[in-house]
Amino acid sequence: MIKKKTLKSVGLIISAVIIIALIIVFFPNILRFLWSVALIFIPFITAYAVSLFANNLADALQKRFRLPRNVSAILVIFLTVVVLGGIVGGIIWKVIDEFKQIYDNFPSIYANMQRSWNRLSNNLSYVVDQLPENIQTSIDSAYEQFMEGLANAVKDIKIFKTAGNIAKRLPSILISVITFILSLYFMISDSKEVNSFLRKHIPMAVQMRASQLKAEIKKYMGGYLRAQIIMMGISFVILFIGLLILKIEYALIIAIAIAIFDALPFFGSGAVLLPWTIVNFLSGASYEGVGLLIIYLSVLLMRQLVEPKIVGKSIGMHPLLTLMSMYAGYRIFSIGGLILGPLTLTLIISFYKVGLFDGIIKLIKVIYNKILAEIKRIVISFNSEGE
């Protein structure tokens, strides 16, 4: 009897271990699946997010000019499409133009990088000469490999192929845009009817839970996104103006890249600007080095003054949690996961606070207590047999 119970207990433990292992193994795939599903509903999600702001404007137009709801909805959608389309279209056109210039002028850029390296090498020649010969050779070899890889990467860029792929996707993009506009129209023009229908057919308990979840997501996810977008926007403006003053080529692309990097916790604009500043000083470009240092200090000062007011304590996370979410996001989603990781964590925190995980937590506790009880029983049975 004891042996059968022992085998049963061991089987329970092994089953629990297998379940935990399967969760660990397949969790990234589950996240990828959920992400792919979310991408399908991007037009509707975007339309809903825009409607949260657009409904207020539609209400104001309807009351101020006594317009029918569908007319005010059309006016709001027209203004939204014109403003967002103009901004996004202008940025895309400018970015494409600068990338084209980089591609066309790469030989001169490559030559300038070599000259800068030579100047830097000359200024550091005394220090380099003191290093062992094998280290000097390694430094030169690493630089040559980097430049060769950069040149090959640019040569391998298929601009026309990329343009062709974009052209092939135009019908899909057009359908997504039309779906977004129609969804936005219905969410604005029929907002009261939709809300009334949902309130009528969804149980009150689910409505209360959904309301709590909406409040938590708005508090955490919305606050995090709003804060990061505002900070990135301010950083971009400072970087773009500063780089234009320094007459640095491709200022728009560089400013966008550094602003995105500035949004990453633990990194910031200093991870790009400080090494760039040091290289300029060492290579003799003191004017540009001082300018980049001023830009970095301006971004840093702005963050110290503005960030505490924009990023509330309510959305703050412990740095260790943020680092863990960034690492997990990177392992699952690659580079984009550095931003998606913290966002996902804030979403999970929102779900936890409204109690969506209560059932899972209870199940885990039951399984844990069962395993613990079985282990104790096994230990006691073995001790009894030994005696």
Secondary structure in CASP SS format (residue, H / E / C, confidence):
PFRMAT SS
TARGET T0000
AUTHOR 0000-0000-0000
METHOD secondary structure of the structure
MODEL  1
M C 1.00
I H 1.00
K H 1.00
K H 1.00
K H 1.00
T H 1.00
L H 1.00
K H 1.00
S H 1.00
V H 1.00
G H 1.00
L H 1.00
I H 1.00
I H 1.00
S H 1.00
A H 1.00
V H 1.00
I H 1.00
I H 1.00
I H 1.00
A H 1.00
L H 1.00
I H 1.00
I H 1.00
V H 1.00
F H 1.00
F H 1.00
P H 1.00
N H 1.00
I H 1.00
L H 1.00
R H 1.00
F H 1.00
L H 1.00
W H 1.00
S H 1.00
V H 1.00
A H 1.00
L H 1.00
I H 1.00
F C 1.00
I H 1.00
P H 1.00
F H 1.00
I H 1.00
T H 1.00
A H 1.00
Y H 1.00
A H 1.00
V H 1.00
S H 1.00
L H 1.00
F H 1.00
A H 1.00
N H 1.00
N H 1.00
L H 1.00
A H 1.00
D H 1.00
A H 1.00
L H 1.00
Q H 1.00
K H 1.00
R H 1.00
F H 1.00
R C 1.00
L C 1.00
P C 1.00
R H 1.00
N H 1.00
V H 1.00
S H 1.00
A H 1.00
I H 1.00
L H 1.00
V H 1.00
I H 1.00
F H 1.00
L H 1.00
T H 1.00
V H 1.00
V H 1.00
V H 1.00
L H 1.00
G H 1.00
G H 1.00
I H 1.00
V H 1.00
G H 1.00
G H 1.00
I H 1.00
I H 1.00
W H 1.00
K H 1.00
V H 1.00
I H 1.00
D H 1.00
E H 1.00
F H 1.00
K H 1.00
Q H 1.00
I H 1.00
Y H 1.00
D H 1.00
N C 1.00
F H 1.00
P H 1.00
S H 1.00
I H 1.00
Y H 1.00
A H 1.00
N H 1.00
M H 1.00
Q H 1.00
R H 1.00
S H 1.00
W H 1.00
N H 1.00
R H 1.00
L H 1.00
S H 1.00
N H 1.00
N H 1.00
L C 1.00
S H 1.00
Y H 1.00
V H 1.00
V H 1.00
D H 1.00
Q H 1.00
L C 1.00
P C 1.00
E H 1.00
N H 1.00
I H 1.00
Q H 1.00
T H 1.00
S H 1.00
I H 1.00
D H 1.00
S H 1.00
A H 1.00
Y H 1.00
E H 1.00
Q H 1.00
F H 1.00
M H 1.00
E H 1.00
G H 1.00
L H 1.00
A H 1.00
N H 1.00
A H 1.00
V H 1.00
K H 1.00
D C 1.00
I C 1.00
K C 1.00
I H 1.00
F H 1.00
K H 1.00
T H 1.00
A H 1.00
G H 1.00
N H 1.00
I H 1.00
A H 1.00
K H 1.00
R H 1.00
L H 1.00
P H 1.00
S H 1.00
I H 1.00
L H 1.00
I H 1.00
S H 1.00
V H 1.00
I H 1.00
T H 1.00
F H 1.00
I H 1.00
L H 1.00
S H 1.00
L H 1.00
Y H 1.00
F H 1.00
M H 1.00
I H 1.00
S H 1.00
D C 1.00
S H 1.00
K H 1.00
E H 1.00
V H 1.00
N H 1.00
S H 1.00
F H 1.00
L H 1.00
R H 1.00
K H 1.00
H H 1.00
I C 1.00
P C 1.00
M H 1.00
A H 1.00
V H 1.00
Q H 1.00
M H 1.00
R H 1.00
A H 1.00
S H 1.00
Q H 1.00
L H 1.00
K H 1.00
A H 1.00
E H 1.00
I H 1.00
K H 1.00
K H 1.00
Y H 1.00
M H 1.00
G H 1.00
G H 1.00
Y H 1.00
L H 1.00
R H 1.00
A H 1.00
Q H 1.00
I H 1.00
I H 1.00
M H 1.00
M H 1.00
G H 1.00
I H 1.00
S H 1.00
F H 1.00
V H 1.00
I H 1.00
L H 1.00
F H 1.00
I H 1.00
G H 1.00
L H 1.00
L H 1.00
I H 1.00
L C 1.00
K C 1.00
I C 1.00
E C 1.00
Y C 1.00
A H 1.00
L H 1.00
I H 1.00
I H 1.00
A H 1.00
I H 1.00
A H 1.00
I H 1.00
A H 1.00
I H 1.00
F H 1.00
D H 1.00
A C 1.00
L C 1.00
P C 1.00
F C 1.00
F C 1.00
G C 1.00
S C 1.00
G H 1.00
A H 1.00
V H 1.00
L H 1.00
L H 1.00
P H 1.00
W H 1.00
T H 1.00
I H 1.00
V H 1.00
N H 1.00
F H 1.00
L H 1.00
S C 1.00
G C 1.00
A C 1.00
S H 1.00
Y H 1.00
E H 1.00
G H 1.00
V H 1.00
G H 1.00
L H 1.00
L H 1.00
I H 1.00
I H 1.00
Y H 1.00
L H 1.00
S H 1.00
V H 1.00
L H 1.00
L H 1.00
M H 1.00
R H 1.00
Q H 1.00
L H 1.00
V H 1.00
E H 1.00
P H 1.00
K H 1.00
I H 1.00
V C 1.00
G C 1.00
K H 1.00
S H 1.00
I H 1.00
G C 1.00
M C 1.00
H C 1.00
P H 1.00
L H 1.00
L H 1.00
T H 1.00
L H 1.00
M H 1.00
S H 1.00
M H 1.00
Y H 1.00
A H 1.00
G H 1.00
Y H 1.00
R H 1.00
I H 1.00
F H 1.00
S H 1.00
I H 1.00
G H 1.00
G H 1.00
L H 1.00
I H 1.00
L H 1.00
G H 1.00
P H 1.00
L H 1.00
T H 1.00
L H 1.00
T H 1.00
L H 1.00
I H 1.00
I H 1.00
S H 1.00
F H 1.00
Y H 1.00
K H 1.00
V C 1.00
G C 1.00
L C 1.00
F C 1.00
D H 1.00
G H 1.00
I H 1.00
I H 1.00
K H 1.00
L H 1.00
I H 1.00
K H 1.00
V H 1.00
I H 1.00
Y H 1.00
N H 1.00
K H 1.00
I H 1.00
L H 1.00
A H 1.00
E H 1.00
I H 1.00
K H 1.00
R H 1.00
I H 1.00
V H 1.00
I H 1.00
S H 1.00
F H 1.00
N H 1.00
S H 1.00
E H 1.00
G H 1.00
E C 1.00
END
